[in-house]
Amino acid sequence: MSLDQKPVPAQPPAGSGDTASGSDGTVTDDGGTASGSGGTVPGGVAAPADRGGDAQGAPAAAWDVRQAGPWTHRDLAANGARFHIAELGEGPLVLLVHGWPQYWWAWRHQLTALAEAGYRAVALDLRGIGGSDRTPRGYDPGNLALDITGVIRSLGENRAHLVGHASGGTLSWVAAVMRPSVIQSLTVVSAAHPRDLRRALLTDRRQMAAFEHILGFQRPWIPERRLVADDAALVGRYLDAWTGRNQLDRAAVAAYREAIRIPSTAHCSIEPYRWLLRSMARPDGIQFARRMKKPITAPTLHVQGAADPVLLSHTALGGGEYVAAPYRWRLLPGIGHFPHEEAPEQFTAELLDWIGRHKD
């Protein structure tokens, strides 16, 4: 049985200036949009709706993860749970998997670009996040990777180009090991190979310090409360601190703050990080690390922001050691933890070139 996932309305922090409600229901800043130019985020996509009531005092609408746009929203059953996806375009399947603390909306730029390039682009909400089921269990990397490959099958496809960011990138590495026949090509963003990450967390003090927030997640209940307090202000601070020279637009930050406040999301979304650290000395964690020695047979593009303060570039470097196929490393100067949002055009060009080389 899934946990409660009904969205709840929230009010913006008083005096924050992050958002104001426009008459069309889009999130705007003082200048009218995230960039100060109109009611859309970059790429012409409508910004997530605000929650405030109108000037006549009409009731505020509950915030919804299913933001309007050219895409189609639907639910799929896979691996014993229900998953929400946003889908656009026709052609070879490209499955996009978000990281923390985001949800499918992180791929809004790539959804439209991939569809225009002749692909069937699908952005997935991981288990416990966004519009997908919040189950009591199932947050170990093996099961989460089977969620991803199960969604590919539920979409009626035998293979897909898999793209994953941060925690979604870690799961993409795992999926490519566990179900190699399903992965046509692999693109990993801001995510070290699981064995490299494990090694860094055991031996590298700089990477341990960069994962300070994950160390804090190990406490019971307190992290969940901190994440949702003050309209998820802490999530906004994380997002701002983890970007490079190009900050995320305010509408996106507001959306991610809303998404983490959906009941049970804060808890479910950090459960994989609890497994990551607590399993290191347990038999299941050791067995998982051994399993990840298996070579990856999918052509792999590995993208990393040089200014990423969360997953340090030297931790990510070396993933090609585990790839028995074409491998390309791309280090983006001045880019932080979110290359697909900080430099969407540059990232999308790299992605389109890679999957275009490995269509067949």
C-alpha positions in Angstrom: 0.0 0.0 0.0 1.4 3.4 -1.0 1.7 6.2 1.5 -0.3 9.4 1.3 0.8 11.6 -1.6 -1.9 14.2 -1.9 -0.3 17.6 -2.7 -0.8 20.3 0.0 -0.9 24.0 -0.6 1.9 26.2 0.7 2.5 29.9 1.1 5.7 31.5 -0.1 8.0 32.7 2.7 7.0 36.2 3.8 9.1 38.8 2.2 11.2 36.3 0.3 10.6 37.8 -3.1 10.9 34.4 -4.7 7.5 34.2 -6.2 4.3 36.2 -6.7 1.1 35.0 -8.3 0.3 36.3 -11.7 -3.2 36.6 -13.0 -2.6 33.6 -15.3 -1.6 31.4 -12.4 2.1 31.1 -13.3 5.0 31.6 -10.9 6.7 34.9 -11.3 9.3 36.9 -9.6 9.3 40.7 -9.2 10.0 41.1 -12.9 7.2 38.8 -14.0 9.1 35.5 -14.7 12.1 33.6 -13.5 14.2 35.6 -15.9 12.1 38.8 -15.7 10.6 38.5 -19.2 7.2 36.9 -19.1 5.1 34.0 -17.8 7.3 31.1 -18.9 10.6 29.5 -18.0 13.3 29.2 -20.7 12.2 27.3 -23.8 8.7 28.7 -23.7 7.3 26.2 -21.2 4.8 27.5 -18.7 6.1 27.9 -15.2 4.6 25.9 -12.4 1.4 27.4 -11.0 1.5 29.3 -7.7 -0.8 28.4 -4.8 -2.1 31.8 -3.7 -5.7 32.8 -4.0 -6.8 35.5 -6.3 -7.4 39.2 -5.4 -11.1 38.5 -4.7 -10.2 36.0 -2.0 -11.0 32.8 -4.0 -9.6 29.6 -2.4 -6.0 28.7 -3.3 -5.6 25.7 -5.6 -3.4 22.8 -4.4 -0.1 22.7 -6.2 0.3 19.8 -8.7 3.4 18.0 -10.0 1.7 17.6 -13.3 2.6 20.9 -14.8 1.0 21.9 -18.1 3.0 21.9 -21.2 3.3 20.2 -24.6 3.9 16.8 -22.9 1.4 14.2 -21.8 1.1 13.0 -18.2 0.2 9.5 -17.4 0.8 6.7 -14.9 2.4 3.3 -15.5 2.6 0.1 -13.4 6.1 -1.4 -13.0 8.0 -3.4 -10.4 5.0 -3.5 -8.0 4.3 0.3 -7.9 2.8 3.1 -9.9 5.0 5.7 -11.6 4.2 9.1 -13.1 5.8 10.1 -16.3 5.7 13.1 -18.6 6.0 12.1 -22.3 6.6 14.0 -25.5 7.4 13.0 -29.1 7.7 9.9 -31.2 10.7 7.8 -32.1 13.4 5.9 -30.2 12.8 6.1 -26.4 14.9 8.3 -24.2 14.2 7.9 -20.5 15.2 10.8 -18.3 15.7 10.1 -14.5 16.0 13.0 -12.1 18.2 13.5 -9.0 17.6 14.9 -5.6 15.8 17.2 -4.6 14.1 17.3 -8.0 11.4 15.5 -9.9 10.5 15.1 -13.6 10.3 18.9 -14.1 14.1 19.0 -14.1 14.1 17.7 -17.7 11.6 20.2 -19.2 14.3 21.6 -21.5 15.4 18.2 -22.8 11.8 16.9 -23.2 11.0 19.5 -25.9 14.5 19.4 -27.5 14.5 15.6 -27.8 11.0 15.5 -29.2 11.9 18.1 -31.8 14.9 15.9 -32.7 12.7 12.9 -33.4 12.8 11.0 -30.1 10.2 9.8 -27.7 11.2 11.6 -24.6 9.9 10.4 -21.2 10.7 12.0 -17.8 10.1 9.7 -14.9 9.3 10.5 -11.3 11.3 8.0 -9.1 9.6 5.9 -6.5 8.6 8.1 -3.5 8.8 11.4 -5.4 6.6 13.6 -7.5 3.5 11.8 -8.8 4.8 8.3 -8.2 3.9 5.9 -5.4 5.4 6.4 -2.0 5.8 2.8 -0.9 7.0 1.8 2.7 10.0 -0.1 1.3 12.0 -0.6 -1.9 14.6 2.2 -1.8 17.7 0.2 -2.2 19.6 0.8 -5.5 18.8 -2.7 -6.9 15.1 -2.3 -6.6 15.1 1.3 -7.8 17.1 0.3 -10.9 14.5 -2.4 -11.6 11.8 0.4 -11.3 13.6 2.2 -14.2 13.9 -0.9 -16.4 10.4 -1.9 -15.6 9.1 1.5 -16.7 10.9 1.0 -20.0 9.1 -2.3 -20.5 5.8 -0.8 -19.4 6.2 1.8 -22.1 6.2 -1.0 -24.6 9.9 -0.8 -25.5 12.6 -3.4 -25.4 15.5 -0.9 -25.2 16.0 2.8 -24.3 18.6 5.5 -24.2 18.9 6.1 -20.4 19.8 9.5 -19.0 20.2 10.0 -15.2 21.3 12.9 -13.0 22.8 12.6 -9.5 21.0 9.9 -7.6 19.2 9.1 -10.9 22.6 8.8 -12.5 23.7 6.3 -9.8 20.6 4.3 -10.5 21.3 4.4 -14.2 24.8 2.9 -13.7 23.1 0.2 -11.7 20.4 -0.4 -14.3 23.1 -0.8 -17.0 24.7 -3.5 -14.9 21.6 -5.4 -13.9 19.7 -5.2 -17.2 22.3 -4.6 -19.9 20.0 -5.7 -22.8 17.5 -3.0 -22.0 20.0 0.0 -22.1 20.9 1.1 -25.7 23.1 4.0 -24.5 23.8 5.5 -21.1 24.2 9.2 -20.2 25.3 9.8 -16.6 25.2 13.4 -15.2 26.8 14.5 -11.9 27.1 10.9 -10.7 30.2 8.7 -10.0 30.1 5.0 -10.7 28.8 3.3 -7.4 32.2 1.7 -6.7 34.0 5.0 -7.1 31.5 6.7 -4.9 31.9 4.1 -2.2 35.6 4.3 -2.3 35.5 8.1 -2.0 33.1 8.0 0.9 35.5 5.7 2.8 38.8 7.4 1.9 38.3 11.0 0.7 37.8 13.6 3.3 36.8 16.3 0.7 34.1 14.1 -0.7 32.9 13.2 2.8 32.6 16.9 3.6 30.8 17.6 0.3 28.2 14.9 1.4 27.6 16.6 4.7 23.9 16.9 4.0 23.7 13.1 3.4 25.5 12.4 6.7 22.8 14.6 8.3 20.1 12.5 6.6 21.1 9.5 8.8 19.3 10.8 11.8 15.7 9.6 12.2 12.8 12.1 11.5 14.8 15.3 12.1 16.0 15.6 8.5 12.5 15.2 7.1 11.2 18.0 9.4 14.0 20.3 8.5 13.5 19.8 4.8 9.9 20.8 4.8 10.1 23.6 7.5 9.5 27.2 6.4 8.1 26.1 3.0 11.2 24.0 2.3 13.5 26.9 2.6 16.5 24.5 3.2 15.9 22.9 -0.2 16.0 26.3 -1.8 19.4 27.0 -0.1 20.8 23.7 -1.2 19.8 24.4 -4.8 21.3 27.8 -4.8 24.5 26.6 -3.1 25.0 23.7 -5.5 24.9 25.6 -8.8 27.8 27.3 -10.6 27.8 30.7 -12.3 24.3 30.1 -13.8 21.8 29.9 -11.0 18.5 27.9 -11.4 15.6 30.1 -12.4 13.3 31.1 -9.5 10.3 29.3 -10.9 12.2 26.0 -10.9 13.4 26.5 -7.3 9.9 27.3 -6.2 8.7 24.1 -7.9 11.3 21.9 -6.2 10.4 23.4 -2.8 6.8 22.6 -3.4 7.5 19.0 -4.5 9.5 18.1 -1.4 6.5 19.2 0.7 4.1 16.6 -0.7 3.5 14.3 2.3 6.0 11.5 2.7 8.3 12.8 -0.1 10.9 14.2 2.2 11.1 10.8 4.0 11.0 8.6 0.8 13.4 10.7 -1.1 16.2 10.4 1.4 15.8 6.7 2.1 18.2 5.8 -0.7 20.9 7.9 1.0 20.3 6.2 4.3 20.8 2.9 2.5 24.0 4.2 0.9 25.8 4.9 4.1 24.2 2.3 6.5 24.8 -0.6 4.1 28.6 0.0 3.6 29.5 -2.5 6.3 26.5 -4.8 5.9 26.4 -7.9 3.7 23.9 -6.4 1.3 26.1 -3.4 0.7 29.2 -5.4 0.2 27.4 -7.8 -2.2 26.1 -4.8 -4.1 29.6 -3.3 -4.5 30.9 -6.6 -5.8 28.0 -6.9 -8.3 28.9 -3.4 -9.6 32.3 -4.8 -10.8 30.5 -6.2 -13.8 31.5 -4.2 -17.0 28.9 -2.0 -18.5 28.3 -2.8 -22.2 26.2 0.3 -23.1 28.0 3.2 -24.8 28.4 5.8 -22.0 28.5 9.6 -21.9 29.7 10.9 -18.6 28.9 14.6 -17.9 30.3 16.4 -14.9 30.2 20.1 -13.8 33.7 21.3 -12.9 32.2 23.5 -10.2 30.0 20.8 -8.7 30.3 21.1 -4.9 28.3 18.0 -4.1 29.8 15.3 -6.3 33.4 16.4 -6.8 34.9 16.0 -10.3 37.8 13.9 -9.1 35.3 11.4 -7.6 33.4 11.1 -10.8 36.6 10.8 -12.9 37.5 7.2 -13.8 34.0 5.8 -14.5 35.3 4.6 -17.8 37.2 1.9 -16.0 33.9 0.0 -15.7 32.7 0.6 -19.3 33.5 -2.1 -21.9 32.0 0.1 -24.7 32.6 3.6 -26.1 33.0 6.0 -23.3 33.1 9.8 -23.4 34.0 12.1 -20.4 32.8 15.7 -20.5 33.9 18.2 -17.8 31.9 21.5 -18.1 33.8 24.5 -16.8 31.9 26.8 -14.4 28.9 24.4 -14.2 27.7 23.1 -10.8 25.6 20.1 -9.9 22.8 20.6 -12.5 24.3 20.8 -16.0 21.0 20.0 -17.7 19.5 23.1 -16.1 22.4 25.4 -15.7 23.5 25.0 -19.3 20.6 23.3 -21.0 21.6 24.1 -24.6 25.2 22.9 -24.1 24.1 19.8 -22.3 21.3 18.9 -24.7 23.7 19.3 -27.7 26.1 16.8 -26.0 23.2 14.4 -25.3 21.8 14.6 -28.8 25.2 14.0 -30.4 25.8 11.0 -28.2 22.5 9.2 -28.6 22.5 10.1 -32.3 25.8 8.1 -32.6 24.2 5.1 -31.0 20.7 4.8 -32.4 21.3 1.4 -33.9 
